[in-house]
């Protein structure tokens, strides 16, 4: 055999080995084709299996904001959020012999700044009176799937063009009938609005988007001044006769109820070809590396030099109304999907955030990059109950306070780039 034939055999065998290095558990090609002490190998064909999971109980109470609106995602369907807000009893000090009259009852909402969807379109929301009290669960939270019944007839319906970035506010005039009832009961010291019974009398409100007109999911701040209800009234024969009673939100018990109203495809149905992160819905993705140990069959000893994980967003899955999330993370979980650690930065002090490499010219070259070298080093050689997976998630605040999302292909959208040394003897 001449030198040219030998080189051809060497190159062909090496390429075949590289292609199968993370797939064929019986592969032994390349073990005797070099006299060097080790070989440097780089591959990007190691199998990564993705599956979609969901946070069972998403806490949305006491966040200082309320998600409100509707968002239609072309892949995953239509999601809707209701804002549920109970109120604290206000003070009232008018003398009972004073003559008072109602001006108006007004709900004021301040934009918190976040939105997803087309904010140029007309939106409509309705405000309803709750018929049951809002109660925290035994853990002191309220979850996004919690429902509270409300009256069939709204206290108000309001149409508007949203301006979430301008610091504007919405003022919604509520039912005069409700305003008159509140003013009368407080002025007459009705026992129904006493400290002990006020929450039973006025249980709060639920703000609901119109399913036919709403195309934006947005957040409104919840504080003493935002989402407050102000009762404006006059006192007869007083110089400064316009007065107010301010009903402040119960910030500990307010929460967002979130539902999927129209389902295009569920993550379980789509996971054969697509995976997703979806805040608000609680969806995240689990990465497994089932054939990683196959590279150990290529020599006496293997050392991982680097491991880079790249996740490419699906083409056309984001736009100006639905931008790519800027904060994504990887956590390490055991065989029971219990998180045990996180992928840390190079200093080992902070959870590593995936770096977004955005190609504005060619979208197919946009990806999130993670250095998972330490994780792959620890996983190499592990099996059974000692193996771990990676949970690909958004930030905790994103899940409870936004509808940020990321869709990516299970095949071409996930790449694990490995560089390692194969020692022929050790």
N, C-alpha and C positions, 0 to 999 in steps of 0.2 A: 504493500500500500504506500503510495507516494505521499509527499507532504500535503498536497492540495486535498487529496481524499481525506487525510487525517483531520485537517482543519474543518472540512465540511461536516464530518461526523461530529466533531467537537461542538461546532456552532448549532447544528440541528439538535443534538442531545440537550444542550444547555437551554435552548429556547423551549423545547418540550418540557423540560423540568420546571422552568420558570412559570409556564402556563398552568401547570398542575400543582404548584407548590402548596396551595391552600385548599386543594380539593381532593386529591388522591391520597388516601391514607396509606397505600402500599408503595408509594413512589420511592425509588432508590436511585434514580438517574443522577449522574454527575458525581457520584461518590469517589470515583477513582480516575477522574479525567484531568487532574492537575496535581502537580507535585508541591504546590505552595502550602504553607501551614494553614491558611484560611482563605476563604473567598468572601468578597463583599457582594451582597445580593440586594437588588432593589426591585420591588414588585408593587403593582397596584391592582391585582386581581383577587385579593383575598376576600372571601365571601363575608358580607355583613347582612344579617337578616334583621329586618325592621318589622315591628308590630306595634299597633296603636293601643294605648291604654287610657284610662280615664281616672281622674281624681274623684273618689267616691263622694266626698263631702267638701264642697267648695264654700268656704266661709266668706260671706259678703257683708256681714253686719259690722257696724262701728268703724267703717273705713274713712269716714269724713267726706264721702261722696256717694252719689247714686248713679248707676248706669241706667239710661233711659233711651228707648228707641227701638229701631228695627234695622237689621243688616242682612242683606241677601248676598250670600257667597255663591259664585257660579258653580263651585264644586260640591260644597257641603250643605247647601240649602239656606233656609231663612231662620235667623235667630232673633229673639225678642227679649227685651228687658223692661220690667216694671219697677218703678221706685216706690217702696213702701216706707212711709214716714209717720211714726207716732209723735205725739207732742207732750210737752210738759205744761203743767198748769201755770198760767201767768198770774201776776198780781193785778188787783183792781181796787181802787180806793175812793171812788165817787160816793158821796153821801146819798142815802136812799131817797131823800126828798128832792134831789136834783132831777131836772128833766133832761133826759138824754135821748138822742136820735141817731140812727145809723147813717153813716156816709157810704161805707163799702167794706168788703172783706177781701183782702188781696193776698195771694200767694206770690212770693218773689223767689225766683230761681237764678242763681249765678252760675255761669259756665265755669267748669273746672279746667277746661282746655283741651281735653281729649275728644276726638271724634273719629269715626270710620264710616265711609260712605259719601254720597254726593251731597255736600252741604249747600249746593245751589238750588236744590229742589224744595218746594213747599212741604212743610211737615205739619202734622196735627197730633195733639195729645189731649187726653181727657183726664179730669181729676174726679175721683170717686171717694166716697166716705166708707171707711172700713166698718165692717159689721162684727168683727171679733178683735179682741186685744192682741197685740203683738207681744210674745213672750220669748225670752231667751231659752235655749235648751239647757240641759244639765251641765254642759261644758261652758256655758256662758256665751254661746254664739248662735247665729241663725245662718242656715245654709241657703245656697242659691235656688235649690229646688223647693223650698218652703213656700206654701201658698196661704194667703189670708183672704177670706171672702170679702166682697165689697158690694155696695148698693148697685142696683141695675141702672139707676138714673144718675148721670154725672152732676157734680157740683159746678163744672165748667168745662167747656171745650175751647181749645185755643189753637189757632193756626199761625205759623211763623216761618221765616227763613232763618236757619241757624247761623250764628256768627261766633263759633266757639273760641276763636283766637283773638277776638277784639275786646274781650272783657265786658261784653254787653250782659244784660240781664233780661229775664222774662218776667213780666208782671201779668198775672192771671187773676182776673176778678172772679171770685167765687160767688156762689148763690147768696142773694140778699136774704132769702128765707133762713139760711143757716146763720148769716150774720145777725139778723134780728133775734134769733133764738139764743145765740151766745150772749149778746149784749143784755137781753132781758134777764137771763138766768144769773149772770154775774151781778147785775145791778140790784137784783132782788135777793141776793145771797141765797140762791136756790141750793139746796143740799146736793143736788145732782152734780154741781160743779165745785163741790168742796174739795179740799186737799185729798181726802181719802177716796172720793168717788169720781173725780174728774176723768180719769183714764177709762172708767167704765162708760161714762157718758159720751166722750169724744175720743174714739179709739185711734184716730189718725186718718191718713189718706193713702190712696194708691193712685199713682200717675201711670197711665197706660197709653202707648202709641197707637195710632190708627193703622191697622194692618194694610189698608189700601193706599194711604198717603205717605207713610213714613218710610224713608230709605236711608236713614242715618242713625247710628248708635253714638251717643254722646254721654258725657259725664257732667253732672252738676254737683257743686260743693254742698256739703251739709254742715252747717254751723249755726251759731246763735243768730246770725244775720242772713245766711243763705238758706233757702227752703223754709224760712219763717212765714207765718201767716199773721198779717197785721189787720186788726179790726179798727177802722177809723170811725169815730163817732163825734157828735157835737153835744155840748152842754149849753142849754138855753140861758141867756142873759149873762154869760161870762165873756169878758173881753177876749181872752185867748180860749175860744170855745172849742176848737178842734183838738181832740185827744186821741190817743191810740192805746190799744192793748195788743201786745206782741206775744204770739204763741211760738215759742222756740222749739225746734226739733229735739226729740229725745235721741241724741247722737249715738247712744249705746245700742238702741234697738232698731234704728233705721237699717234697711238692707235692700239689696237688689234681687228680685226674683227673675231667673233666667230660664228660658225654654227654647227648644227648637221646634218651631211651628210648622215648617215645611222641610221635609228631608229629601234632598236630591240623592245622596248616597251616604250611608253610614261609614265610619272608619273601618268597621269590621268587614263590610262589603268591599271596600276599596283597597284594603291593605295588600292585596296581591300585586298591585301596581303603584299605589301611592300611599304616602304617610303624611301625617299632619301634626302640627302644634296648633292649638286653638284655645286662647285665653277666654274666659267667660264660660266656655263649655267644659273646661277642665281636661282637654285632650292633650296627651303627650306621646312620645314614641320611645320604644325600647329597642336598643341595639344589642344583638348577640353575635358572637364570633365563633361559630361552631367548628371551624376547620383550622383554627390558629395553630393547634399543636402539630399539624402535619409537617410544618417546616422543621420540626425536630428530627425528622427522618433523613435529613439531608447531610448529616455529619455527626461526629462524636459530641459536638457541643455547639449550641447556638447562642449568640448574644444579640439582643435587640439594640440597634444603634439609634433608630428614630421611628416613630409611628405618628403619622399625620392623618387625621380624619377630615374629609371634606364633604359638606352637604350642600348640594346645589338646589336652589328653589326651582320649582316647576316653571316652565316658560309661561308667561302671561298670568301667573297666579298672584301678581301684585301690580299695583298701579298707584297713581297719585291719590286715589281715595282709599287705598289699602296698601300702605307702604310696608316694606319688609321690617320685621322687628329688629331693634338695635341691641337687644339683650337676650341671648340664648345661652344655655348652660348644660353641662353634662354631670350627672351624679352617678355614683357607683352603687349598685344594688346586688343583694345576694340572690340565691335560688328562689326565695319567696318574694322577690321584688321589694324587699325592705332596704331602704337606702342606708348604706353604711359609711359612705365617704363621698367626696366630690373630686372632680378633676380640678386640680389646683394650678395656679400660675407657676412660673419658673422659680419663684422664691418660696413656694409652698405655704404662703400665708393668706392668699385670697382665692376664692373660687374663680376659675378661669372662665371668662366670657368669650364665646366664639367670636373670632374676628371676621367681620363682613368685608370680603373683597368684592367690591361692586364694579362691574364692567358696564358702564352706561351705553356703550356702543354695541356690544354683543352680549345680550342678556344671558346667553348660555354659558358664559364664562364667569358669571357671578356665583360666589359660594361662601359658606361659612367655614372657617378653618379652626381646628383644635389640635393641639399637641397632646397626644395621649400616650406618649412614650412610657412613662412610669407605669401606667395602667397595664399596657401590653406586656411589659417586662414581668409584672407580677402575675399576669394571667397565663403566660407561657408555661406549659407543663401542668396547669391546674385541670382538674376534671371533677365530674359529679357535683357533690355538694360544695366543692371548693371553688367552682367557677362563678364568675360574676357577669352581670350585664351593665350596660350604660343606659341611663334614662335621660333622654334629650327633652329639655323643658324650657319654658319661659320663666321669667322671674315671678316670685310669689305675688308681688304687687300687680303685675300684669294679669295674672289669672283672676284676681278678685276685682280689678278696677278697669280692665280694658277688654277688647275683643281682638287684640293683635293675633295674627295667625301666619303660619308658614306651611305651604304644601310642597312636597318634594317627591320625586320618583324613587321607587324602591330599588330599581336596577341601576340606571345611569346616574341617579341623583346622589348616590352614596359611594364614596371611594375611600378605602383605607390604603395609604401609601406606607409600605414597610421598607426599612433598610436594616439589614442585619448581617452579621458575620457567621459563616459556617466554618468551623474548625474540623479538619480531617482527623486529627488526633488531639487528645486533651489529657 
